[in-house]
Amino acid sequence: MIWSVLYKNNPFYKLISSMSVGLMLAFWLKGGIDAIIKDVLRPALFDMNLARFSVLVLGVIMFLRFHKGLAFASKWPIAILAGVGTAIATKGAIPTMILSQITVGSFVNTDILGNLNTILIWIGVISTLVYFIFSFKRGPMVGGISKIGQVYMMIAFGVIFGQYVYGTSVMAQMLYLLTYPGYYATIIAILVLAASIAREKMKTKPAEETKA
């Protein structure tokens, strides 16, 4: 039913997509509530865990955003959350995404493929950074380098998408639709889609005859 949107936007697609979003939100909400009760409320109130009690207080203060007179207090837990999250992300990103990219032993050694890989990495990093420079007008040289960066990004996005489709449950779901008992759902979906197409054709045919 979801794939029927490839033909056109239809009520079946809207129904299934709304159900999927609703079930997903309900699942996340249930998991979030369970995590709060298990990891915050019980340790803070029953075990007298000071760290968890502090988290509980900050969480309650965040809801003061709905009170006009005390809305300013909700900025403090948001600031702490943003600061801690930024620090954790930066600590993990700098070694892997910056330091490891600029650590190069030598461009000249016995491993020819290693040298080529290092050169390609440097070309990709520099050209991609140049692509996002908008502070001055691009000339032929800068424009050509940015085009190379654009090609690198297209290849990278394609590889990421391919890995996602191949490595996650997408392929498993597609195979499920072609095997028992999934092919029953596939047959029903094809019949419903065919009926929808036929219905649309029957609607447009009298209109075309009237115009003629």
JOHU-V926633 format. One line per field, one symbol per residue. psi: psi as a letter, one per 40 degrees, with the letter a starting at -180 (. if undefined). burial: I if it has 16 or more other C-alpha atoms within 10 Angstrom, else O. Layout:
# JOHU-V926633
psi: ???
burial: ???
This chain:
# JOHU-V926633
psi: ddeeeddihiddddddddddddddddddddddddddddedddddddefhdddddddddddddeedehddedddeddddddddddddddddddddddeddddehhdiehaegddddddddddddddddddddeheeihhadddddddddddddddddddddddddddeaedddddddeeihededddddddddddddddddddddddddddd.
burial: IOOIOOOOOOOIIOOOOOOOOOOOOOOOOOOOOOOOOOOIIOIIOOOOOOOIIOOIOIOOIIOIOOOOOOOOIIOOIOOOOOOOOOOOOOOOOOOOOOOOOOOOOOOOOOOOOOIOOIOOOOIIOOIIOIIOOOOOOOOOOOOOIIIIIIOIIOOOOOOOOOOOOOOOOOOOOOOOIOOOOOOOOIOOIOOOIOOIOOOOOOOOOOOOOOOO
